[in-house]
């Protein structure tokens, strides 16, 4: 007989200020957030050095682990996609998807990659195209190892290939598996929609005890600080946009105002729920993003861009396996891999509990195969095309400016990236587009494109923030997919407050580093989740409906309250 609670009502408070939430976890989560913020701001330099030391140790000593982890997850994804389990519904046999395909894809893209590819869409391909080694390590060792040292068309293809690698199938495999595990155990097995439930095949009813609480609190940590630090750093680019548009000082005051406004809108969206605010904003993001993307395609060198896209995409597919297993050995390459690939892998892993749970929340009623194909291939294909159109335009401008790439008085984008002014690189590319288009001088388009890019930076982040708020409160309410609205307000505004405090104290980058370091324990949990998912599917291949006893063929014990 288990000593752990068996129903949600035994796990959450029925009255008081924590009504609807798990009291212990709510207190622990708030204490954890407060402790890390206070520790960071009391001595920003010391905290930054400590977090950086941990991150450096991970990047230099465990790169093989991170590379192997994501490769294993990608292999598991393809296995499940084509296995006999593909027809299993994420829910009851007669369940139907809650959202249309367009709404589903919009929310997938918004939560997973929206603001990221807008922020890095120009800067990252240009960095890999550069060959200056300005940061003390090669800009693109994958190109250098093939002898593509000069800034030629071949190096441009290499730059896009590496960019695709960091935004492609390997990282999305993490989101796919976390989302699948949560949706399967939450909607098919009727366990709480929290991270702990995927560990049921391994530790059984202990998921309701301290071990389960620790797993969910780790996920809350990654979500709160991932969203907060991204907001704090993201408003820097938004402030740059306002400076370009209106001449507004992009300093701290402007950034604090942006944090307050975005947090308020995101909180209101989270309070309205998935089917209202989050869905509507995500859909509008897609339509407006199509307009911005269309401008880059229509006024850029269309034929050249399409040739670059097709060639780079094929190059990515051809090199997918060797890039996934490549672990740097030489000092410079180790620094590059730690600063880019391992940084990205850590960032994707730290966001996986949050994005994976949100993906699970919006995917009830789909089959495993439909889920995996949709989540794996649709966002990545869109991201690839976006990155190539944005980064490709910047590279083409460098090729066709006076003196060629990186020449003084040329396009100036490479110099901007070398100065690490990444927010400015996007607006510089838009400005050049207005003067270097095949249509002649169309400088009239610079302002509306810059305005749309700035608006999208805010709206894309709003969809990530409101999703994060919903995920946090869902975990703290032990899987309630409609958690109490008052706590959505508390956590939504709390994320903005954390970002504002850290911005004032100068600790945003330090805590971002801490969030990446947190990816190490999160990755261990995720691997156990994958094992639990495979174990459950193997023992209960049909995932049949539960008998009256509430015990599934794989031994999963589910209380009546959670089955109704």
C-alpha positions in Angstrom: 0.0 0.0 0.0 1.5 3.3 -1.1 2.1 6.0 1.6 1.7 8.8 -1.0 -1.4 10.7 -1.9 -3.4 9.2 -4.8 -5.7 12.1 -5.8 -5.1 15.7 -6.8 -7.3 16.9 -4.0 -4.9 15.4 -1.5 -2.0 17.3 -3.0 -3.3 20.9 -3.3 -4.7 23.3 -0.8 -8.5 23.6 -0.6 -8.6 27.0 1.1 -6.3 29.9 2.1 -4.0 32.0 0.0 -2.6 28.9 -1.8 -6.1 27.5 -2.7 -5.7 25.3 -5.8 -1.9 25.0 -5.5 0.5 22.7 -3.7 1.4 24.8 -0.7 4.9 23.4 -0.1 5.9 23.6 -3.7 4.5 27.2 -4.0 6.5 28.3 -1.0 9.6 26.5 -2.2 9.4 28.0 -5.7 9.0 31.6 -4.4 11.9 31.0 -1.9 14.1 29.5 -4.6 13.5 32.5 -7.0 14.0 35.0 -4.2 17.2 33.3 -3.0 18.8 33.3 -6.4 17.9 36.8 -7.2 19.1 38.1 -3.8 22.4 36.1 -4.0 23.0 37.5 -7.5 22.3 41.2 -6.8 24.2 41.3 -3.5 27.5 40.6 -5.3 27.0 40.6 -9.1 30.6 40.1 -9.9 31.1 37.1 -7.6 27.8 35.5 -8.7 28.8 36.0 -12.3 32.2 34.5 -11.8 30.7 31.5 -10.0 28.0 30.9 -12.6 30.6 31.3 -15.4 33.0 28.9 -13.7 30.3 26.2 -13.6 29.2 26.9 -17.2 32.9 26.8 -18.4 33.4 23.5 -16.6 30.3 22.1 -18.4 31.2 23.5 -21.8 34.8 22.3 -21.7 34.5 19.0 -19.9 31.0 17.8 -20.8 30.6 18.7 -24.5 30.7 15.0 -25.3 27.7 14.5 -23.0 25.6 17.2 -24.4 26.3 16.2 -28.0 25.5 12.6 -27.2 22.3 13.5 -25.3 20.8 15.4 -28.2 21.8 12.8 -30.7 20.2 10.0 -28.6 17.0 12.1 -28.4 16.9 12.6 -32.1 17.4 8.8 -32.7 14.6 8.1 -30.3 12.3 10.6 -32.1 12.7 8.9 -35.4 12.2 5.5 -33.9 8.9 6.5 -32.3 7.8 8.3 -35.4 7.9 5.1 -37.5 7.2 2.6 -34.8 4.1 0.6 -34.1 3.3 3.2 -31.4 2.7 5.9 -33.9 -1.1 5.5 -34.0 -1.7 5.8 -30.3 -3.8 8.8 -29.4 -2.6 11.4 -26.9 -5.9 11.1 -25.0 -8.9 8.8 -25.2 -9.4 6.8 -28.4 -12.3 9.1 -29.4 -10.6 12.4 -28.6 -10.1 15.0 -31.2 -7.5 17.9 -31.4 -8.5 20.9 -29.5 -7.0 23.4 -32.0 -6.9 23.6 -35.7 -3.6 22.8 -37.5 -2.9 26.5 -38.1 -3.5 27.5 -34.5 -1.5 24.5 -33.3 1.5 25.4 -35.6 1.2 29.1 -34.6 1.5 28.3 -30.9 4.3 25.7 -31.5 6.3 28.3 -33.3 5.6 31.1 -30.9 6.6 29.2 -27.8 9.6 27.4 -29.3 11.6 29.8 -31.5 9.7 33.0 -32.2 11.8 35.7 -30.7 15.1 33.7 -31.0 15.2 33.6 -34.8 14.3 37.3 -35.0 17.1 38.2 -32.6 19.7 35.9 -34.1 18.3 35.7 -37.7 21.0 38.1 -39.0 23.7 38.0 -36.4 24.3 34.3 -36.3 24.8 33.5 -40.0 27.0 36.6 -40.4 29.1 35.6 -37.4 29.8 32.2 -39.0 30.4 33.7 -42.4 33.1 36.0 -40.9 36.6 34.7 -40.8 38.3 37.2 -38.6 38.5 35.2 -35.4 37.9 38.4 -33.5 36.8 36.7 -30.3 39.9 34.6 -29.9 38.5 31.4 -31.6 37.5 30.5 -35.1 34.2 31.9 -36.3 33.2 28.7 -38.0 35.4 25.6 -37.5 33.0 23.5 -39.6 34.0 25.6 -42.6 37.6 25.9 -41.6 38.0 22.1 -41.4 36.8 21.8 -45.0 39.3 24.4 -46.1 36.7 27.1 -46.7 38.7 30.0 -45.1 37.8 32.8 -47.5 34.5 34.7 -47.3 33.1 33.1 -50.5 29.8 31.6 -51.5 30.9 28.3 -50.1 31.6 29.8 -46.7 28.1 31.4 -46.9 26.6 27.9 -47.3 28.7 26.6 -44.4 27.4 29.5 -42.3 23.8 28.7 -43.0 24.4 25.0 -42.4 25.8 25.6 -38.9 22.9 28.0 -38.2 20.4 25.3 -39.3 22.2 22.8 -37.1 21.6 25.0 -34.0 17.9 25.6 -34.8 17.1 22.3 -36.4 16.3 18.7 -35.7 18.6 18.0 -32.8 17.3 20.7 -30.5 13.7 20.2 -31.6 14.0 16.5 -30.7 14.3 17.7 -27.1 11.0 19.6 -27.2 9.4 16.7 -29.1 10.2 14.1 -26.5 9.4 16.2 -23.5 6.1 17.2 -25.0 5.3 13.7 -26.0 6.1 12.2 -22.6 4.0 14.8 -20.8 1.0 14.5 -23.3 1.2 10.7 -23.1 1.2 10.4 -19.4 -1.1 13.4 -18.8 -3.8 12.6 -21.4 -3.5 8.9 -22.1 -2.5 7.7 -18.6 -4.4 10.5 -16.9 -1.6 11.3 -14.5 -1.0 15.0 -13.5 0.2 17.2 -16.4 3.6 17.8 -14.7 7.1 16.8 -15.4 7.1 14.2 -12.6 4.5 12.0 -14.2 6.9 10.8 -16.9 9.0 9.2 -14.2 6.1 7.0 -13.0 7.3 3.8 -14.8 10.6 4.2 -12.9 9.7 5.4 -9.3 5.9 4.7 -9.2 3.9 6.6 -6.5 7.1 8.3 -5.3 6.4 10.9 -8.0 4.0 12.4 -5.4 6.7 12.7 -2.8 9.9 14.7 -2.5 11.5 13.3 -5.6 8.6 14.4 -7.8 8.5 17.9 -6.1 12.3 18.3 -6.8 11.8 17.5 -10.5 9.0 20.0 -10.9 10.8 22.7 -9.0 13.8 22.2 -11.3 11.4 22.8 -14.2 10.0 25.9 -12.5 13.6 27.2 -12.0 14.4 26.8 -15.7 11.1 28.4 -16.8 11.2 31.5 -14.4 14.8 32.4 -15.1 14.8 31.4 -18.7 11.8 33.7 -19.4 13.0 36.5 -17.1 16.6 36.7 -18.5 15.3 36.4 -22.0 12.9 39.3 -21.4 15.7 41.4 -19.8 18.1 40.8 -22.7 15.4 40.9 -25.4 14.2 44.4 -24.4 17.7 45.6 -25.4 16.9 44.9 -29.0 13.4 46.4 -28.7 15.0 49.5 -27.2 17.4 49.7 -30.1 14.4 49.5 -32.5 12.7 52.4 -30.7 15.9 54.4 -31.0 15.9 53.7 -34.8 12.3 54.5 -35.1 11.8 57.5 -32.8 15.2 58.5 -31.5 14.3 57.3 -28.0 17.2 56.7 -25.7 17.7 52.9 -25.6 18.9 53.1 -22.0 17.8 51.4 -18.8 14.7 53.6 -18.3 13.3 52.6 -21.7 14.1 49.0 -21.1 12.3 49.0 -17.7 9.2 50.5 -19.3 9.3 47.9 -22.0 9.6 45.1 -19.3 6.6 46.5 -17.4 4.4 46.8 -20.5 5.3 43.4 -22.0 4.8 41.7 -18.6 1.4 43.3 -18.2 0.2 42.2 -21.6 1.7 38.7 -21.2 0.0 38.3 -17.9 -3.4 39.4 -19.2 -2.9 36.9 -22.1 -2.1 34.1 -19.6 -5.1 34.9 -17.5 -7.4 34.7 -20.6 -6.2 31.1 -21.3 -4.7 29.1 -24.1 -7.9 29.2 -26.3 -8.1 32.9 -26.1 -5.2 35.3 -25.6 -2.3 32.9 -26.3 -3.9 31.4 -29.4 -5.0 34.8 -30.8 -1.6 36.5 -30.3 0.2 33.5 -31.7 -1.9 33.5 -34.9 -1.4 37.3 -35.3 2.3 36.7 -34.8 2.4 34.3 -37.7 0.5 36.6 -40.1 2.6 39.6 -39.3 5.8 37.5 -39.5 4.8 36.4 -43.0 4.5 40.1 -43.9 8.0 40.9 -42.6 9.5 37.7 -44.2 7.7 38.5 -47.5 9.5 41.9 -47.6 12.9 40.3 -47.1 12.1 37.9 -49.9 10.4 40.3 -52.3 12.9 43.1 -52.1 16.0 41.0 -51.7 17.9 39.0 -54.3 15.2 36.3 -54.7 17.0 34.0 -57.0 20.3 34.2 -55.0 18.4 33.6 -51.7 16.5 30.6 -53.0 19.8 29.1 -54.4 21.4 29.6 -51.0 18.4 28.1 -49.2 18.3 24.9 -51.3 22.0 24.4 -51.3 22.4 25.1 -47.5 19.4 22.8 -46.7 20.9 20.0 -48.7 24.3 20.6 -47.1 22.7 20.5 -43.7 21.0 17.1 -44.4 24.2 15.7 -45.8 26.2 16.7 -42.7 23.5 16.1 -40.1 25.1 12.9 -38.6 28.8 14.0 -38.6 27.9 17.4 -37.1 25.8 15.8 -34.4 28.7 13.6 -33.3 31.5 16.2 -33.8 33.2 17.0 -30.5 36.0 19.6 -30.7 39.5 18.7 -29.6 41.7 21.7 -30.4 41.7 24.6 -28.1 40.2 27.2 -30.4 37.5 24.8 -31.6 36.7 23.8 -28.0 36.1 27.5 -27.2 33.8 27.9 -30.2 31.8 24.7 -29.6 31.4 25.7 -25.9 30.4 29.2 -26.7 28.0 28.3 -29.5 26.8 24.7 -29.9 27.0 23.7 -26.2 25.5 27.1 -25.2 22.6 26.4 -27.6 22.2 22.8 -26.4 22.1 24.0 -22.8 19.6 26.8 -23.6 17.3 24.4 -25.4 17.5 21.8 -22.6 16.8 24.5 -19.9 13.7 25.6 -21.8 12.6 22.0 -22.6 10.4 21.5 -19.5 8.5 24.8 -20.1 8.2 24.5 -23.9 7.6 20.8 -23.8 4.7 21.2 -21.3 3.1 23.9 -23.3 3.4 21.8 -26.5 1.8 18.9 -24.6 -1.0 21.2 -23.3 -2.1 22.2 -26.8 -1.7 18.7 -28.4 -4.4 16.6 -26.8 -6.2 14.3 -29.2 -3.4 14.0 -31.8 -1.6 10.7 -32.5 2.0 10.1 -31.5 3.0 10.1 -35.2 1.0 13.2 -36.0 2.4 15.0 -33.0 6.0 14.1 -33.8 5.9 14.9 -37.5 4.1 18.2 -36.8 6.3 19.4 -33.9 9.6 18.1 -35.5 9.3 19.3 -39.1 6.9 22.2 -39.4 8.7 24.7 -37.0 12.2 23.7 -38.2 11.3 24.1 -41.9 9.8 27.6 -41.2 12.8 28.5 -39.1 15.3 27.4 -41.8 13.6 29.5 -44.5 13.4 32.5 -42.1 17.0 32.3 -41.1 18.2 32.0 -44.7 16.1 35.0 -45.9 17.3 37.2 -43.0 20.9 36.0 -42.8 21.2 35.5 -46.6 20.2 39.1 -47.2 22.9 40.3 -44.9 25.5 38.1 -46.5 24.4 39.2 -50.0 24.7 42.8 -48.9 28.3 42.2 -47.7 29.1 40.5 -51.0 27.7 43.4 -53.1 28.9 46.3 -51.1 31.9 48.5 -52.0 35.1 46.5 -51.6 33.3 43.2 -50.7 32.7 41.5 -47.3 33.8 43.5 -44.3 35.3 46.3 -46.3 35.5 49.7 -44.8 32.5 51.7 -45.9 30.7 48.6 -47.1 27.5 47.0 -45.7 28.8 47.3 -42.2 26.9 44.3 -40.8 30.0 42.2 -40.2 31.6 45.1 -38.3 28.4 45.4 -36.2 28.5 41.7 -35.3 32.3 41.9 -34.5 31.4 44.7 -32.1 28.8 42.3 -30.6 26.0 44.8 -31.2 23.7 42.0 -32.2 20.4 44.0 -31.8 21.7 46.6 -34.4 22.5 44.0 -37.0 18.9 43.3 -37.8 18.1 47.0 -38.3 21.3 47.6 -40.3 20.2 44.8 -42.7 16.8 46.4 -43.1 18.4 49.8 -43.8 20.7 48.3 -46.4 17.7 46.6 -48.0 16.1 50.0 -48.5 19.1 51.1 -50.6 20.4 47.9 -52.2 17.2 46.3 -53.4 16.8 45.3 -57.1 13.9 47.8 -57.0 16.3 50.7 -56.6 16.2 53.1 -53.7 13.1 52.1 -51.6 14.2 53.9 -48.5 10.5 54.4 -47.7 10.3 50.8 -46.6 12.9 51.1 -43.9 10.7 52.6 -41.2 7.7 50.3 -41.6 9.9 47.2 -41.7 11.9 48.4 -38.6 8.6 49.1 -36.8 7.2 45.7 -37.7 10.4 44.0 -36.5 10.3 45.9 -33.2 6.6 45.0 -32.7 7.2 41.4 -33.5 10.1 41.3 -31.0 7.6 42.3 -28.3 4.7 40.1 -29.5 6.8 37.0 -29.9 8.1 37.4 -26.4 4.6 37.9 -25.1 3.7 34.5 -26.4 6.7 32.9 -24.7 6.1 34.7 -21.5 2.4 33.9 -21.2 3.1 30.3 -22.1 5.7 30.2 -19.4 3.4 31.6 -16.8 0.7 29.1 -17.6 3.3 26.3 -17.4 4.6 27.4 -14.0 1.1 27.6 -12.4 0.1 24.3 -14.0 3.0 22.6 -12.3 2.4 24.2 -9.0 -1.3 23.2 -9.1 -0.3 19.6 -9.7 -1.3 19.4 -13.3 -4.5 21.6 -13.4 -4.6 22.8 -17.1 -6.7 25.7 -15.9 -4.8 26.9 -12.8 -6.2 29.7 -10.6 -6.1 33.0 -12.4 -4.8 35.0 -9.4 -1.6 32.9 -9.4 -1.1 33.5 -13.2 -1.1 37.2 -12.3 1.4 36.7 -9.5 3.8 34.7 -11.5 3.4 36.6 -14.7 4.2 39.9 -13.1 6.9 38.2 -11.0 8.8 37.2 -14.1 8.9 40.8 -15.1 9.9 42.0 -11.6 12.8 39.5 -11.6 14.0 40.8 -15.0 13.7 44.4 -13.9 15.6 43.9 -10.6 18.4 42.0 -12.4 18.6 44.6 -15.1 19.1 47.4 -12.6 21.6 45.3 -10.7 23.5 44.3 -13.8 23.0 40.6 -13.1 21.0 39.5 -16.1 23.9 37.9 -18.0 25.1 36.2 -14.8 21.7 34.6 -14.2 21.4 33.7 -17.8 24.6 31.8 -17.4 23.2 30.1 -14.3 20.1 29.0 -16.3 22.3 27.4 -18.9 24.3 25.6 -16.1 20.9 24.3 -14.8 20.5 22.4 -18.1 22.9 19.7 -16.7 20.6 18.4 -14.0 17.6 19.0 -16.3 19.2 16.9 -19.0 19.5 14.0 -16.6 15.8 14.2 -15.7 14.9 14.4 -19.4 16.9 11.2 -20.1 15.0 9.4 -17.4 11.8 10.7 -18.8 12.6 9.3 -22.2 13.4 5.9 -20.6 10.1 6.0 -18.7 8.2 6.8 -21.9 9.9 3.9 -23.8 9.4 1.6 -20.9 5.7 2.4 -20.6 5.1 2.1 -24.4 6.9 -1.2 -24.5 4.9 -2.7 -21.6 1.6 -1.2 -22.8 1.9 -0.9 -26.5 -1.8 -0.3 -27.1 -2.2 2.0 -24.1 -5.7 0.6 -23.7 -8.4 2.3 -21.7 -8.1 1.7 -18.0 -10.1 -0.9 -16.2 -12.4 0.0 -13.3 -9.5 -0.9 -10.9 -7.6 2.1 -12.2 -4.5 0.1 -13.0 -3.1 0.1 -16.6 -1.4 -2.9 -18.1 2.0 -1.4 -17.3 1.1 -1.0 -13.7 0.3 2.7 -13.7 -2.0 3.4 -10.8 -4.5 6.2 -11.5 -7.0 7.5 -9.0 -10.7 7.8 -9.9 -10.6 11.5 -9.5 -7.9 11.9 -12.2 -9.7 9.5 -14.5 -13.0 11.4 -14.6 
